[in-house]
Amino acid sequence: MTITPPAEETPADPDSPLTAEEPSEEQELPQNAWSARQDLFDHSPRSLKLGSHARFGGGMAGQDQHGVSGGQVTGDVIMGSKTEIHHWSRPATSNASGEVPQAALERLAASFVAPDGFETLLARLRDDRCLVLSGSRFTGRRTAALKLLHTLGASPVHLLDRDTDPKDLADRCAGLDDEARPARGFVLCDLATRRGNPLRESHLLAAAARLRQRNAYLVITVDRTAVLEEVPNSEWTPPAPHQVLTSRLHSLTGPGATARLLALPAVQEFLGRSHQLRETTEFAAVLALHASGEGDAGAVENFSLAMVEKQVGEWFADEENSLPLREKAFLIALAAFDGGPYALTAEVGDDLYRLLQRTENPSRTLDVPVFGMDAGKRLQAARAQQYEGEENTEWGQVVQRKAAFIDDRTAPVLLRELWSAHPSARPALIGWLRRLAEDGRALVRTRAAFTAAVLARADLPSAMALLIQPWASSRSARQRQAAVNALALAHMLGTPNIPRIFDQWSRNGDRHRRWVAVRGYALIGPERARQALSSLREAVRRLYGSLGAPDSFDLRSAQELVEAVELLIHSSAGEEVLDELVAHLDDDIAVRTLTLHGFLAACGHTEDDEPYGPPLLLGRYARAARKETPAARLIPLLWRRVLSDLSTTEEALDIMRTWVLAAAHSGETEWALAALLPRLVEVRTDAQRLSHLLRTMPGEDGAPPPKAADRLSSILPFH
């Protein structure tokens, strides 16, 4: 059965310079539904687990769940409103100079957890007078610097402004004396350096000479992006968060309460995440309040997520020390392509950067540096990691260098924050996603749809109006498929009313939206199989009733209905689908034609899509026969109908030939087919039809029939 209508006029948005002009007619045939669903499974992010089929590329039907509703959300996919937790702590950094109160130093020293290597750092500072401590931000470098000075008895301690010019270090160490209390310890946190003004060894030597004169010490902390020239620096390795939390709780609540607090599920979950030490310290204060009965239990439960939201807010804050625009664009790209290839993420991030530049200043010449920050430093700033991993492609799996946020909640939280709190970025984001939806790479198109799904979960009306509805009405088959995937994934994320959208488009939408609805039923249908099939029956009757002379779009629309049935048969609700198909098989010619062709399409798939691999539906029959489930009756019934119906007999015999060739490659497949064939014979005519096929069918490459055909022929009734 086949039916594709001429494309309707869908005007492009004339006000958006970020979107390409709509083509005047369909530019490409749609990807078939089976392949499109496979791409969705293969390329969805790690936080979504769409059945084992998604990861391993297939399996016998019934073993895997071949539908979006058969998957699950792993980890915490955070789509709701922001978590509000009020707490107070010192700013992470400060440009102000001044003396650190002695009482603060004493409190810090009492709760400090010394990691391995701390004594080595202490000895180096004692000998050299000046120590450069290198490490990631928010890993306790400032605290370590103060503890080092406190251990050496270098008191009082002065903080130096991070904007201190490196060449002025010696003067700053000599010129801050108070007549009554001359400083003996100096800390300079996150020294600001540039390529034209690096920290040099000569600067440290001059500072060390001044420090020796006054019996003082200096600790400078830098991150891994600092510009250093021949400067010996010591790597800071922080203590484990569990150690820090335990130490802080001991000092705040005592050992008994500490043990009880550490056993809380929320605390275990927090420690299982890669939280920074500043967050661990804040968590200790929240737990202490909870232990005293003053705090809110919800603050403990929600603290971990609140820290993710806080970090995202800091990344996008419009402040002097916030990330450059290019790095913000990279963060957005990483949220969309979390767990994808790093090079691809960087590439599409730069595309978004261009659009964001245009939004900020339309008259500005677009500027994207060819070479930028080292990938490791870039990912560290993003609290992400890189690793080697397999990526599914149309040519099979390949190993690529991938990048992912360390905390898998970061991506959805970031996208929600971007869409909801920064509406000025929407024009660039919309244009970027539209380009991604048209990309030739399946991974890119799938991630565009996933991003739209996350945005729909956060704000369905806006995401529908600005993204999904224009895609659904597009002449571009790729954009329409993006709309299908976005709505299906949004449904999986818990977005309400997605089935209602498909129902409305199926009944009242333009022909492009009806196309989207049919494909959508195939993806979300397994959880509401009877309703989905009812909608498909209604659609095929409407299509048959409205046809005069069918055009190409009408023909493709009918084929889409067939492919929807095909996918539903191979879904987790396959047995319920087969039962519903048989129950309505003889309702009318339109429904019967849809059912028979959908069943035959389902019969054409093999494990891993290998040419002579085990047929998926034959495997389902074999398992059903062993377990005596209804599919053991329904599959033979539908086979008898497709073999006896004149409109499908020829196609059915062709598919049966491929099953016999598959049996020649696998003894297990031959046993399953031997169990099925006798069930297909009710009268002598049935046996004669199959016997003729088995005796006359060509083997592979025109060879004689395989020996398996003779063996199968011998077990037919009336033989």
C-alpha positions in Angstrom: 0.0 0.0 0.0 1.4 3.3 -0.8 0.1 6.9 -0.8 2.8 11.4 -0.9 0.2 15.4 -1.5 1.9 18.3 -3.2 3.5 20.6 -0.6 1.5 23.5 0.6 2.7 27.0 0.8 4.3 27.6 4.2 5.9 31.0 4.2 9.3 31.6 5.7 9.7 34.0 8.6 10.7 37.2 6.8 11.7 38.9 10.0 14.4 36.5 11.0 17.8 36.8 9.4 18.8 33.6 11.2 16.6 31.2 9.2 17.1 30.0 5.7 14.4 30.6 3.1 11.9 27.8 2.8 12.3 25.7 -0.4 9.5 26.1 -2.9 9.0 22.4 -3.0 10.0 19.2 -1.3 13.7 18.8 -1.6 14.2 15.3 -0.4 12.2 12.2 0.4 11.7 11.5 4.1 13.9 9.0 5.8 11.9 5.8 6.4 10.3 5.6 9.8 12.3 2.5 10.9 15.7 4.2 10.1 14.5 7.5 11.7 13.6 5.7 14.9 16.9 3.9 14.9 18.7 7.3 14.6 16.6 8.6 17.5 17.6 5.6 19.6 21.3 5.8 18.6 21.9 9.5 19.1 19.7 10.5 22.1 21.7 11.7 25.1 22.9 9.5 27.9 20.2 10.8 30.3 17.6 9.0 28.1 17.6 5.3 27.9 15.3 4.2 25.1 15.6 0.5 25.7 18.7 -1.6 25.0 17.9 -1.3 21.3 19.2 2.3 21.5 22.7 1.2 22.6 23.2 -2.1 20.8 21.4 -1.5 17.5 18.8 -4.2 17.8 17.8 -7.6 18.9 14.9 -10.1 18.5 11.6 -8.3 18.8 10.2 -8.8 22.2 13.6 -8.8 23.9 14.1 -5.1 23.5 11.6 -2.2 23.8 11.4 -0.6 20.4 9.5 2.5 21.3 10.0 5.8 23.1 7.6 4.9 25.8 9.5 1.7 26.4 12.5 3.6 27.5 13.2 5.4 30.7 14.7 8.5 32.1 17.9 7.7 33.9 19.4 9.9 36.6 17.6 13.1 37.3 16.3 15.0 34.3 15.3 18.2 35.9 12.7 20.2 34.1 10.6 21.9 36.8 11.0 25.2 38.4 14.2 26.3 40.0 15.1 25.1 43.4 15.3 27.8 46.0 17.7 27.3 48.9 18.8 30.4 50.8 22.2 30.3 52.4 24.9 32.7 53.1 28.6 32.2 52.5 31.6 34.3 51.5 32.0 35.2 47.8 34.1 32.7 45.8 36.6 35.4 44.9 37.3 38.9 45.9 39.3 41.7 44.4 39.7 43.5 47.7 42.9 43.7 49.6 43.0 43.4 53.4 43.9 41.5 56.4 42.4 38.1 57.1 41.0 38.0 60.7 43.0 35.8 63.0 39.8 34.1 64.3 38.9 33.1 60.7 42.3 31.6 60.3 41.9 29.6 63.5 38.5 28.3 62.4 39.8 27.3 59.0 42.8 25.6 60.5 40.7 23.6 62.9 38.5 22.0 60.1 41.1 21.8 57.3 41.6 18.4 55.7 45.1 18.0 54.5 45.4 16.0 51.3 48.3 13.8 50.3 51.2 16.0 49.3 50.4 18.9 51.7 53.7 18.5 53.6 55.6 18.7 50.3 53.9 22.0 49.6 54.7 23.3 53.1 58.3 22.4 52.7 58.5 24.1 49.3 56.9 27.3 50.6 59.3 27.3 53.7 62.3 27.0 51.4 61.3 29.3 48.5 59.2 31.9 50.4 56.9 32.0 47.4 54.6 29.2 46.1 52.4 29.2 43.0 49.5 26.8 43.6 47.8 25.6 40.3 44.5 23.9 40.2 40.8 24.1 39.2 38.6 26.8 40.5 36.6 26.0 43.7 38.8 23.2 44.8 40.0 24.8 48.0 43.2 26.5 46.7 42.5 29.6 48.8 41.8 27.6 51.9 45.0 25.6 51.3 47.0 28.8 50.9 45.7 30.2 54.2 46.4 26.9 56.0 50.0 26.8 54.6 50.7 30.3 56.0 49.0 29.5 59.3 51.1 26.4 59.7 54.3 28.4 59.2 53.1 30.9 61.7 53.0 33.7 59.1 50.6 36.0 60.8 49.0 38.4 60.1 47.9 37.4 56.6 47.0 39.9 53.9 45.0 39.2 50.8 46.3 40.9 47.6 44.1 42.1 44.7 44.0 39.6 41.9 44.5 42.4 39.4 47.9 43.1 40.9 50.4 43.4 38.0 52.9 40.5 38.2 55.8 43.0 37.9 54.5 44.8 41.0 54.5 41.7 43.2 57.7 42.6 45.0 56.6 46.1 45.8 53.2 44.9 47.1 54.9 42.4 49.4 57.1 45.2 50.8 54.6 48.1 50.9 51.7 46.8 53.0 53.3 47.1 56.4 51.2 48.3 59.3 53.4 49.9 61.9 51.8 47.9 64.6 51.3 44.6 62.7 53.6 44.0 59.8 52.2 41.3 57.5 54.2 38.1 57.3 51.8 36.2 55.0 50.4 37.2 51.6 47.8 35.4 49.5 47.0 36.3 45.9 44.0 34.3 44.6 43.5 33.7 40.9 46.1 36.1 39.7 45.0 37.8 36.5 47.5 37.1 33.7 47.4 37.8 30.0 49.5 36.8 27.0 51.0 40.2 27.0 51.5 40.3 30.8 52.4 36.8 32.1 53.7 35.8 35.5 57.5 35.3 35.0 60.1 33.6 37.1 61.8 37.0 37.5 58.7 38.3 39.2 58.8 35.5 41.8 62.5 35.9 42.4 62.2 39.6 43.1 59.2 38.9 45.4 61.1 36.1 47.2 64.0 38.5 48.0 61.7 41.0 49.6 59.9 38.3 51.5 63.1 37.0 53.0 64.0 40.5 54.2 60.9 40.6 56.3 60.6 36.9 57.1 57.4 36.6 55.2 55.7 34.2 52.7 53.5 34.5 49.6 51.1 32.0 48.1 49.7 32.7 44.6 46.8 30.6 43.3 46.2 30.2 39.6 43.9 28.1 37.4 45.0 26.1 34.4 44.4 28.9 32.0 47.0 31.2 33.6 49.8 32.5 31.5 53.1 31.5 33.1 56.6 31.8 31.8 59.2 29.4 33.3 57.4 29.6 36.6 57.7 26.5 38.9 54.2 25.7 40.1 52.8 23.1 42.3 49.7 21.2 41.4 46.9 21.3 44.0 45.0 18.0 44.5 42.1 18.6 46.8 40.9 16.2 49.5 37.9 14.0 48.8 34.5 15.7 49.4 33.6 13.0 51.9 36.7 13.9 54.0 35.8 17.6 53.9 32.2 17.0 54.7 33.0 14.7 57.6 35.6 17.1 59.0 33.2 20.1 58.8 30.3 18.2 60.4 32.5 17.0 63.2 33.4 20.6 64.0 29.8 21.8 63.6 27.7 19.0 65.1 30.0 16.5 66.9 30.8 12.9 66.0 27.4 11.4 66.9 25.4 13.7 64.7 28.0 13.5 62.0 27.5 9.7 61.6 23.7 10.1 61.5 23.9 12.9 58.9 26.3 11.1 56.7 23.8 8.1 56.5 21.0 10.3 55.1 20.1 9.3 51.5 20.4 12.9 50.4 23.9 13.1 51.7 24.9 9.8 50.0 23.4 11.1 46.8 25.3 14.4 47.2 28.6 12.6 47.8 28.0 10.5 44.7 28.0 13.6 42.6 31.1 15.5 41.6 30.5 18.6 43.8 33.1 21.2 44.4 34.6 21.7 47.8 32.9 25.1 48.2 29.6 23.3 47.7 30.6 20.6 50.1 31.4 23.3 52.7 28.0 25.0 52.2 26.3 21.6 52.4 27.9 21.0 55.8 26.3 24.3 57.1 22.9 23.3 55.8 23.2 19.9 57.4 24.2 21.4 60.7 21.1 23.6 60.7 19.0 20.5 59.9 20.6 18.6 62.8 19.8 21.5 65.2 16.2 21.4 64.1 16.3 24.9 62.6 16.7 24.0 59.0 14.2 22.8 56.4 14.4 19.1 55.5 13.7 20.2 51.9 16.9 22.2 51.8 18.9 19.0 52.5 17.0 17.0 49.8 17.3 19.8 47.2 20.7 21.1 47.9 22.6 19.1 45.3 20.3 20.2 42.5 20.4 23.8 43.8 24.2 23.8 43.4 23.8 22.7 39.7 21.4 25.6 39.2 23.7 28.0 41.0 26.6 27.0 38.8 24.6 27.5 35.6 23.5 30.9 36.9 27.1 31.9 37.5 28.1 30.8 34.0 25.5 33.1 32.4 25.7 36.0 34.8 26.3 39.3 33.1 29.3 40.2 35.2 32.8 41.2 34.6 34.3 37.9 35.6 31.7 35.7 33.8 32.6 33.5 30.9 33.3 35.0 27.5 30.5 34.8 25.0 32.2 32.1 23.0 32.5 29.9 26.1 28.8 30.5 26.9 28.0 29.3 23.4 30.2 26.2 23.9 28.3 25.5 27.2 25.0 25.6 25.3 26.3 23.3 22.6 27.6 20.9 25.2 24.2 20.8 26.9 22.6 19.9 23.5 25.4 17.4 22.6 26.2 16.1 26.1 28.1 12.9 25.6 28.7 13.6 21.9 32.0 14.0 20.0 34.0 17.0 21.4 35.0 18.3 17.9 31.4 18.3 16.8 30.3 20.1 19.9 33.0 22.8 19.5 32.0 23.2 15.8 28.3 23.8 16.4 29.2 25.9 19.5 31.1 28.3 17.2 28.1 28.4 14.9 26.0 29.5 17.8 28.6 32.0 18.8 28.3 33.7 15.5 24.6 34.0 15.9 24.9 35.3 19.4 27.4 37.9 18.2 24.9 39.0 15.6 22.2 39.3 18.3 24.4 41.4 20.6 25.6 43.7 17.8 24.2 43.3 14.3 26.8 45.7 12.8 29.7 43.8 14.3 32.0 41.8 12.1 31.7 38.2 13.1 34.9 37.0 14.8 35.6 33.4 15.6 39.2 32.6 16.6 40.7 29.7 14.6 42.6 28.5 17.6 41.4 28.9 21.2 41.6 27.4 24.6 43.0 24.0 25.1 40.2 21.4 25.1 41.1 20.1 28.5 41.0 23.5 30.1 37.8 24.4 28.3 36.1 21.3 29.6 37.4 21.8 33.1 35.9 25.3 33.2 32.6 23.7 32.0 32.8 21.0 34.8 32.9 18.4 32.0 35.2 15.5 31.1 36.4 14.0 27.9 36.8 10.3 27.2 37.0 7.8 24.4 33.7 6.3 23.4 31.9 4.5 20.6 29.6 6.5 18.4 27.0 4.9 16.1 27.2 5.9 12.5 25.5 4.7 9.3 28.8 2.8 8.7 28.8 1.1 12.1 30.4 2.1 15.4 33.5 4.2 15.5 35.6 5.4 18.5 35.6 9.1 19.0 36.8 11.5 21.7 33.6 12.6 23.5 32.7 15.3 26.0 30.1 15.3 28.7 29.2 17.2 31.8 30.4 15.4 34.9 26.9 15.8 36.5 24.3 14.6 34.0 21.7 17.0 35.4 23.6 20.0 34.1 22.5 19.8 30.5 18.7 20.0 31.1 19.1 22.6 33.8 21.3 24.7 31.6 18.9 24.6 28.7 15.9 25.4 30.9 17.7 28.3 32.4 18.8 29.6 29.0 15.3 29.4 27.6 13.4 30.8 30.6 15.8 33.3 32.1 17.6 34.7 29.0 14.9 35.4 26.3 17.2 37.8 24.4 19.2 34.7 23.4 16.1 33.0 21.8 16.4 34.4 18.3 20.0 33.1 18.0 19.0 29.8 19.6 16.0 29.3 17.3 18.1 30.0 14.2 20.8 27.6 15.4 18.4 24.8 16.2 16.7 25.2 12.8 20.1 24.8 11.1 20.9 21.8 13.2 17.6 20.2 12.3 18.6 20.5 8.6 22.1 19.0 9.1 23.1 16.0 7.1 24.3 14.2 10.2 21.8 12.1 12.1 23.4 12.9 15.5 23.1 16.6 14.9 19.5 16.4 13.9 18.6 14.2 16.9 20.3 16.6 19.3 18.4 19.5 17.8 15.2 17.6 18.5 16.3 16.7 22.0 17.1 20.4 22.8 13.6 21.4 21.5 12.1 18.7 23.7 13.8 20.0 26.8 12.7 23.5 26.0 9.1 22.2 25.5 9.2 20.6 28.9 10.2 24.0 30.4 7.8 26.1 28.3 5.5 24.2 25.9 3.6 27.2 24.4 6.8 29.1 23.5 8.6 26.0 22.2 5.6 25.0 20.1 5.1 28.5 18.6 8.8 29.2 17.9 10.3 25.8 17.1 8.1 22.8 16.8 5.1 24.0 14.9 7.2 25.7 12.2 9.2 22.5 11.9 6.0 20.4 11.6 4.6 22.7 8.9 7.8 22.8 6.9 8.3 21.4 3.4 11.6 20.0 4.6 11.3 16.4 5.6 14.2 16.7 8.0 12.5 19.6 9.9 9.3 17.6 10.1 11.2 14.6 11.5 12.8 16.9 14.0 9.2 17.9 15.1 8.3 14.2 15.5 11.4 13.5 17.6 11.0 16.6 19.7 7.4 15.9 20.6 8.1 12.2 21.3 11.1 13.0 23.5 9.1 15.8 25.2 6.4 13.2 26.0 9.0 10.9 27.5 10.3 13.8 29.6 6.8 14.2 31.1 5.6 17.1 29.1 1.7 17.1 29.2 -0.7 17.1 26.2 1.6 15.7 23.6 -0.9 12.9 22.6 -3.5 15.7 22.3 -1.3 17.6 19.9 -0.9 14.5 17.7 -4.6 13.9 17.8 -5.4 17.5 16.8 -2.9 17.4 13.9 -4.1 14.1 12.7 -7.7 15.3 12.4 -7.3 19.0 11.6 -3.7 19.8 10.7 -2.4 20.6 7.3 -1.0 17.6 5.4 2.5 18.2 6.8 1.3 18.2 10.4 -0.8 15.1 9.7 2.5 13.4 8.5 4.1 14.4 11.8 1.2 13.0 13.8 1.3 9.6 12.1 5.0 9.3 12.8 4.5 10.5 16.3 1.9 7.8 17.0 4.5 5.2 16.0 6.9 6.5 18.7 4.6 7.2 21.6 2.0 4.6 20.6 3.3 1.6 22.7 2.0 3.1 25.9 -1.5 3.7 24.4 -1.5 1.2 21.6 -5.3 0.9 21.1 -5.7 4.7 21.0 -2.8 5.0 18.5 -4.2 2.3 16.2 -7.6 3.8 16.4 -6.2 7.1 15.2 -4.3 5.4 12.4 -7.5 3.6 11.3 -9.3 7.0 11.3 -6.5 8.5 9.3 -6.4 5.8 6.7 -10.2 6.0 6.2 -10.0 9.8 5.9 -7.2 9.4 3.3 -9.0 6.8 1.3 -12.3 8.8 1.4 -10.6 12.1 0.3 -8.6 10.7 -2.6 -9.5 11.6 -6.2 -6.3 11.2 -8.2 -3.7 10.7 -5.5 -0.6 12.8 -5.8 2.9 12.0 -4.6 2.3 13.3 -1.1 -0.9 11.3 -0.8 1.0 8.1 -1.7 3.8 8.9 0.8 1.2 9.6 3.5 -0.3 6.2 3.1 3.1 4.7 3.3 3.7 6.6 6.5 0.6 4.9 8.0 2.0 1.5 7.0 5.3 2.3 8.6 3.6 3.4 11.8 1.9 0.0 12.0 5.2 -1.6 11.3 6.9 0.2 14.1 4.1 -0.5 16.6 4.3 -4.2 15.9 7.9 -4.1 16.8 7.3 -2.1 20.0 7.1 -3.2 23.6 3.3 -3.4 23.1 3.7 -5.6 20.1 1.4 -8.4 21.3 -1.4 -5.9 22.1 -0.9 -4.3 18.7 -1.2 -7.6 16.9 -4.4 -8.4 18.9 -5.9 -5.0 17.9 -4.9 -5.4 14.3 -6.6 -8.8 14.1 -9.7 -7.6 15.9 -10.3 -4.8 13.2 -8.9 -6.7 10.3 -12.2 -6.9 8.4 -13.6 -3.5 9.4 -13.3 -2.1 5.8 -10.9 -2.3 2.9 -8.9 0.7 4.0 -8.2 -0.8 7.4 -7.5 -4.3 6.0 -5.1 -2.9 3.5 -3.3 -0.9 6.1 -3.1 -3.9 8.4 -1.8 -6.4 5.8 0.8 -4.1 4.4 1.9 -3.0 7.9 2.3 -6.6 8.9 4.3 -7.5 5.8 6.6 -4.5 6.4 7.2 -5.7 10.0 8.1 -9.1 8.6 10.9 -7.6 6.6 13.2 -6.7 9.5 16.0 -8.9 10.7 18.2 -8.8 13.7 20.8 -6.0 13.3 19.3 -5.5 9.8 21.6 -8.1 8.5 20.6 -9.4 5.0 20.1 -13.0 6.1 19.8 -12.4 9.9 17.1 -13.9 12.0 13.7 -12.3 11.2 12.6 -10.3 14.2 8.9 -11.3 13.9 9.8 -15.0 13.5 11.8 -14.7 16.7 8.8 -13.2 18.4 6.6 -16.1 17.2 9.1 -18.7 18.5 9.1 -17.2 21.9 5.3 -16.8 22.0 4.9 -20.4 21.0 7.2 -21.6 23.8 5.3 -19.4 26.3 1.9 -20.0 24.7 1.1 -16.3 24.5 -1.5 -14.9 22.1 1.2 -13.9 19.5 1.6 -17.6 18.7 -2.0 -17.5 17.3 -2.0 -14.0 15.9 1.2 -14.1 13.8 0.1 -17.3 11.8 -3.4 -15.8 11.4 -2.0 -12.6 9.8 0.5 -14.7 7.6 -2.5 -16.8 6.3 -4.3 -13.6 5.4 -1.3 -12.0 3.5 -0.7 -15.2 1.7 -4.3 -15.6 0.6 -5.1 -12.0 -0.2 -4.5 -11.3 -3.9 -3.2 -7.8 -3.2 -0.5 -9.1 -0.9 0.2 -12.7 -2.0 3.2 -11.9 -4.2 4.9 -9.7 -1.6 4.2 -12.2 1.1 5.9 -15.0 -0.9 8.9 -12.8 -1.5 9.3 -12.2 2.2 8.8 -15.9 3.0 11.6 -16.6 0.6 13.9 -14.3 2.6 12.9 -16.2 5.7 13.8 -19.5 4.2 17.2 -18.1 3.1 17.7 -16.9 6.7 16.9 -20.4 7.9 19.7 -21.7 5.6 22.1 -19.6 7.7 20.8 -20.5 11.2 19.6 -23.7 12.6 17.6 -21.8 15.3 15.8 -19.9 12.6 15.1 -23.1 10.6 13.5 -24.6 13.7 11.3 -21.6 14.3 10.2 -21.5 10.7 9.5 -25.3 10.8 7.2 -24.6 13.7 5.4 -21.8 11.9 4.9 -23.2 8.4 2.4 -25.9 9.4 0.3 -23.2 11.1 0.0 -21.4 7.8 -1.8 -24.3 6.1 -5.6 -24.8 6.5 -6.5 -26.2 3.1 -4.6 -28.0 0.4 -4.3 -24.8 -1.6 -2.2 -23.2 1.2 0.1 -26.2 1.2 0.5 -26.1 -2.6 1.4 -22.4 -2.6 4.1 -22.9 0.0 5.4 -26.1 -1.5 5.7 -24.5 -4.9 7.7 -21.7 -3.3 10.1 -24.0 -1.5 10.7 -26.2 -4.6 11.2 -23.4 -7.1 12.7 -20.5 -5.1 16.2 -19.4 -6.1 18.9 -19.5 -3.6 21.4 -16.8 -3.0 22.8 -15.2 -6.1 20.6 -17.4 -8.4 21.8 -20.7 -6.9 19.4 -23.7 -6.5 17.1 -23.7 -3.5 18.9 -24.3 -0.2 18.7 -27.6 1.5 16.7 -26.0 4.2 13.9 -25.5 1.7 13.7 -29.2 1.1 13.6 -30.0 4.8 10.9 -27.3 5.4 8.8 -28.6 2.5 8.7 -32.1 4.0 6.9 -30.9 7.1 4.0 -29.2 5.3 0.6 -30.8 5.7 -0.9 -32.5 2.6 2.7 -33.0 1.5 
